[in-house]
Amino acid sequence: MTTTTKSLRLNFKDAKDKSTSITLANALENLPADKVKDAMQKIAGSNVFKKDGTVLYVTPVSANYIERTVTPVFNDEAEAKDAE
């Protein structure tokens, strides 16, 4: 059985001008760009996400919906359950 999931990836630059992102699973679809930008600005303005002393989300860059499709080739575990 093929499954497809959709997530929202928020892309930022950190305090060292390196790319970083937050991925939100099960995000609402078709969010307006202005709402997403506003939320990203709030995240950036909070300065609460740090790693090794570097603020991770400083400058909002982009946001993208990412779709992931998984198509199983085989699943021995599922087949064993079906046999029980």
Secondary structure, 3 states (H helix, E strand, C coil): CCEEEEEEEEEEECCCCCEEEEEEECCCCCCCHHHHHHHHHHHHHHCCCEECCEECCCEEEEEEEEEEEECCCCCHHHHHHHHC
